[in-house]
Amino acid sequence: MPHQAEMFAHQVDGYPEGNFVGPTIIDNVTTDMTCYKEEIFGPVLLCMRADSMEEAIEITNANPYGNGCAVFTQSGAASRKFVSEVDVGQVGVNLPIPVPLPMFSFTGSRGSFMGSNNFYGKSGVQFYTQIKTVTSSWKVDQSSTSASTTMPILK
């Protein structure tokens, strides 16, 4: 019997035809399902199960996208192994979704990242910042009106 996913979706009041996606959980997801093969943006959580840590890492790394994932465990060693070996930009440990706060950069990888910069955090600020360097010299004695082209030195 094929695996059957279960979906729990909240319909947004006032929008029966869509426009907004309510929080949705898709449980019992397998690697042959469209929701695993395509990247979904919205309040959607896919729940998958693995029989071993190695299988969980393989499932995660086999996906063409690398936005984020989460692991639930009581073992610090298992958590460390999973975090170190999965190829994604954001990992939640005992948290259902690893969404960064604005002070952190978006760190998706592989098919979940395009370009050369992130758009959150320090990288986002740097992207929209034009850097300007100003070098100036002010003399203590302002009586001199002639310009000087010599390199300033410390005495």
C-alpha positions in Angstrom: 0.0 0.0 0.0 1.5 3.4 -1.0 2.3 5.9 1.7 -0.4 8.4 2.2 0.4 12.0 3.4 -2.0 13.7 5.8 -2.6 17.4 5.5 -3.8 19.7 8.2 -4.6 23.1 6.7 -6.2 26.3 8.2 -8.4 28.2 5.8 -8.0 32.0 6.1 -11.3 33.7 7.0 -12.6 35.9 4.2 -10.6 34.2 1.5 -12.4 30.9 0.6 -10.8 30.9 -2.9 -7.2 31.3 -1.7 -4.9 34.4 -2.0 -3.5 33.5 1.4 -2.3 30.2 2.6 -3.1 29.4 6.2 -0.7 27.4 8.3 -0.4 23.9 6.8 1.2 20.7 8.1 1.8 17.8 5.7 2.6 14.7 7.6 4.0 11.3 6.5 5.8 12.9 3.5 8.0 10.7 1.4 10.6 11.5 -1.2 8.4 10.6 -4.2 5.8 13.3 -3.3 5.6 16.6 -5.1 5.7 18.5 -1.8 9.2 17.0 -1.2 10.4 17.6 -4.8 9.4 21.2 -5.0 10.2 24.1 -2.7 7.2 25.6 -1.0 7.2 29.1 0.3 4.5 29.9 2.9 3.5 28.6 6.3 3.9 25.0 5.3 5.7 22.3 7.4 6.5 19.0 5.9 7.0 16.1 8.4 9.1 13.1 7.3 10.3 10.1 9.2 13.5 8.3 9.0 14.6 5.0 10.6 18.1 6.2 11.3 20.2 9.3 11.6 22.0 8.4 8.4 18.7 8.1 6.5 17.5 11.4 7.8 20.8 13.1 6.6 20.5 11.3 3.2 16.8 12.4 2.7 17.8 16.0 3.5 20.8 16.1 1.3 19.1 14.3 -1.6 16.6 17.1 -2.0 17.7 19.6 -4.7 16.9 22.5 -2.3 18.7 23.5 0.8 16.6 26.1 2.5 16.1 24.5 5.9 15.2 21.6 8.0 14.7 20.6 11.6 15.6 17.7 13.8 14.0 16.6 17.1 16.2 14.7 19.4 17.1 14.3 23.1 20.7 13.6 22.1 23.3 16.4 21.9 25.6 14.1 20.0 22.9 13.2 17.4 22.1 16.9 17.0 25.7 17.8 16.4 26.1 15.0 13.8 22.9 16.1 12.0 23.8 19.8 12.0 27.3 19.1 10.7 26.3 16.7 7.9 23.2 18.2 6.4 23.7 20.5 3.4 21.2 23.2 4.2 21.5 26.9 5.2 19.2 26.8 8.2 18.8 24.1 10.8 16.3 24.0 13.6 17.2 21.7 16.6 14.1 20.9 18.6 12.4 23.8 16.9 9.8 23.2 14.1 11.0 25.8 11.7 14.4 27.5 11.4 13.3 30.9 10.2 16.0 33.5 10.9 15.3 36.7 12.7 16.2 39.9 10.7 19.6 40.1 12.5 20.6 36.8 10.9 21.3 36.3 7.2 19.1 34.1 5.1 21.4 31.1 4.6 19.7 28.8 2.1 22.0 26.7 -0.1 22.0 24.8 -3.3 18.7 25.3 -5.2 17.4 27.6 -2.4 19.9 30.3 -3.0 20.7 32.5 -6.0 23.1 35.3 -6.3 26.1 36.2 -4.2 24.6 37.9 -1.2 22.0 37.2 1.5 19.2 39.6 2.0 18.8 39.6 5.8 21.1 40.8 8.6 24.5 42.3 8.0 24.7 41.1 4.4 21.4 42.8 3.6 22.5 46.1 5.1 25.8 45.9 3.2 23.9 45.2 -0.1 22.0 48.5 0.3 24.9 50.5 1.7 27.2 52.6 -0.4 30.5 52.7 1.3 32.4 56.0 1.5 35.8 56.6 2.9 36.8 60.2 3.9 40.3 61.1 4.7 40.8 64.6 6.0 43.4 66.7 7.8 42.7 69.6 10.1 45.5 71.8 11.3 45.5 73.2 14.8 46.8 76.5 13.5 44.0 77.7 11.1 46.0 80.9 10.2 47.6 79.2 7.2 45.4 79.6 4.1 47.7 77.6 1.7 46.8 74.1 0.8 49.4 71.4 1.6 50.0 68.3 -0.6 52.4 66.6 1.8 51.5 63.3 3.5 50.5 63.9 7.1 52.8 62.1 9.6 52.5 61.5 13.3 55.2 63.2 15.5 
